[in-house]
Amino acid sequence: MVVNLTPSSESVLNVGSPKIWILEHIFIGSSSSTDGFDGIPGNTDVCADVSGGSGLWSCQGYSGIQKYCYSNTASYCTTDGGLYEWAEAIQLPYNCNYTNYTCNGTTCVSTEHSPACDYPDPAATKRQGVCPIGWHIPSFVELQILAQNSDPGCNLDGGTCTTAGGKLKASPTSTPITWDGTNDYNFSALPAGCRLNNGSFLNRGSYALLWLSLPNSGNPINAWYGYLYSGVSNFYGLYDLRVYGFSVRCVQD
């Protein structure tokens, strides 16, 4: 299912067309509760220390698209969507979770792992990642458009999108999780929570965290995401550890 969201302030970002978003968090991938993907060394899952001995573990560096299910429970992937590390979400090798990037408008170049982790700058090129053919991981600009559709002129990075979050969150009657949105645009953002790099899961029912295709340049471990949380109508653009497992929404090409 998709929803056509026409931005009400296109001139602010100089974009010329509406954006169509998939209405649900995606859950493409092969991992489930039976895989035991908890990131803890010695268990039966296929995980590796990807950060030079610092104890940060990934289970998503292997063939096929790998996702986590909240609390390693497969049914949560069905209701809430999967949780993906950033590099997995945009389909790069897992060590791309740990590299500096410089994005020049054409290419995001990795300092430590070039050319394996280099990829086209999402400011200019759509990144399909784990999305279906014809869809892509949203850029920061596209998330900004989504926010401005209901809160014209607001700035995700500046914390001024004060009403967009409430309008984009699913309402209590349209979600399997208790959530306090009004769902004005049928975007139905779900508070699917997240997976931390130590294998623990947090904040199902409180947070919706949506990966973007943009790394935080100059920071070797962070990337940008959209953030909504319970009890607040704000919508934020923030950055955090790429190795965390967050939700993914896709935008039509």
N, C-alpha and C positions, 0 to 999 in steps of 0.2 A: 504494500500500500504506500502511496505517496501523497503529499499535500503540497499544493501550490501556494507558496508564501510570496506575495508581491511586496517588496520593500517600499515603504512610504517616503523614504528620503534617499533615493538613488543618487541624486546629485552630490551628496556628501562624499561618496566613495567613487563617483564617476563610473558606475556600473550601468549597463544598458538593458538587463533582462531580469525577470524574476528567477528565483531559485526554487527548485523542487527537491524536497528532502524525503527520504524514506521515513515513514511514520514510526518505526520501531527500532530499538537497539538491535543490531544484527547479532546473529550467533552462528556464523560460518566457522567451521573448524572441526578438528578431530578429537580434541581432548574432552573428557567427561569425568564424572566421579570415579569411574572404574579405572581411570589412568592414574589416579592418586597424585595429581599435579599440585603438590603443596610446597615445593621448593626446598624441602629439608633433606640434607645429605643423608644417605644411607637408606632412604625409603625406596620403594620400587619404581618411582617415577624416573624419567629421563631428564635429569637436570645437570647443570654445570655451573661452576664458579666462573663468571665472565668478567670479573673485575680485578684480576691479579691478586687474589688472596684476601680481599677485604671482606669476604663473607656475603656478598650480594649474589644471589642465585637466580638463574633463569631456567625455565622449563620450555622455552619457546624457540629454541635454536635448531629445530630439527625439521625434517621434510614434512611438507604439507602445512596447512594453516592450523596453528595451535591456539586454543583459547582456554581460559580458566572459567570454571563455573563457581559462583559464590559458595563458600564453605565446602568446595569440592562436591557439590550436590547437583547432579545433572538437571534436575527439574528447574533450578533457578536459571539455567541458560535458556530454557524454553519460555519462561515467563518474563525474564528480565533482560535477556541477551547475554552474550559472552563478555568476558573481561580480557583485554589484550594488552600486552606490553607495547610501548610505542613503536619500536622497530618492527615488531610483528604486524602491527596495525597498518603500517605503510609498506610492509614487505621489503625490509632490508635485513641483512644478517644481524644476529642478536647482539654482536659486539658494537653495533651502531648505537646501542643504548648508552655507550660510554665513549663518546668522542666529541671534540669541539667541532662546530660547524661555522663556516663563513658563507652566508648566502649573498650572492652578488646580483640577483635579479634574473640570472640565467641558470646557475648551478649552486647547490649547497655542497660545499667542498669540506670533506673531513680532514682534520689535521692529522689524526693518528692512523686512520684506516682508509686512506685514499688508495686506489679508486673504488674499493669494494663498497664503501659506505656513501660515496657521492651519489647525488640524485638531483633531478631538475628542481629548481627553485619553485616551490608551490605558489609563489606570487605570480608566476608566469605559466606554469604547467600543472595540469591536474594530475593528482597522484591516486591511482586506483586503489592500491593497497589491498586490503581484504574485502573491499566492496565488490559487488557483482559487476560484470561487464556493463559499461554505460554509466557507471556511477563512480564517485571518488571520495576520498577522505577530505573533509572541508578544510579550506584555508582559513587563516584568521580573518581575512576580509569577508569571506562568506559567512562566518559566524557573526561578524559585526552586522552584516545585512539582516540576518535572522533576528538579531536583537533589535535593530532599528525598525523592523517591520511593526513592532508594537510599542516602541519607545523612541520616536524619531529624534535623531541627532545625538543619541547617547554614545558613550565611548566605553567599550568593554574593558580596555586596559586601564581606563581612568576611573572605573568604579561608578560611572554615572548612569548605568542602565538599571534604574531603580524599580521599574515596573515589568520589564520583559520577562523576568524569571517566573513570576506568578502566572503570567498568561501562557507560558510555554510548558509549564509543568502539567502533568496529567491531573485531572480532578479525582477526588476520592471515589467517584462512581465509575471511573473508566480505567482502573489500574488494579493489578493484583496486590499492590503494596499501598499502605496508607500514605497519602501524599496530599499536599495542600494547595494544589494549583487550580486555576480556573479553566485551563486548556482552551483558551479562546480560539486558537488556530488549529486545533486537533494535532498539535505536534506531539503531545503525550510523552514528554520527557519523564523517564522513570528513575526513581532513586535506587539504582542498582548497586550502589556502594563501590568498593574497590578491593583489590588484592595488593597487599604490601610485599616488599621484596624479601621479607622473612617468612613468607608463606601464610601469613594471617590475613583475615578478611575483616573489613570494617564498614560500618555506616550504611548497610542496606536499610532503606526506609528513611534515610536522612539526606544523602548526597547523590546527585547525578553529575558524573564527570565524563566529558566527551572529548576524546583525543582530536587534535588538529594535526595537520601535516607539517607544522612549522617547528623546528628546534629553537631553543633559546640560545641564540648565537653568543659565543664566548663562554658558554657554560657546558661542560662536557657530559652532563648527566640529566639535563632538564629539557622538556619540550612543553609547548603550549596546549591548553585544553580549556573547554568551557565548563563553568561550574555553577550549579544551582543547588540550593539546600533548603531544608525544611524550615518553615516559619518565617522565611524572608522572601521578598518578591524580587530581589536583585538578581542580575545575571552578570557573571564576571568572566573575563579572560585572564587566566592565571597560568603559571608553569610549575611543574613538579618533576619528580624522578621518572625518567622514561621507562624504567623497569617496573613501575607500578602497573597493575592491571586495571584499566579503565574501560568504559563503554565506548562504542563506535556508532556514529550515525553517518549516513552516506548522502551525498548531494548528486543530483543527476548532472551528467556532462553537458 
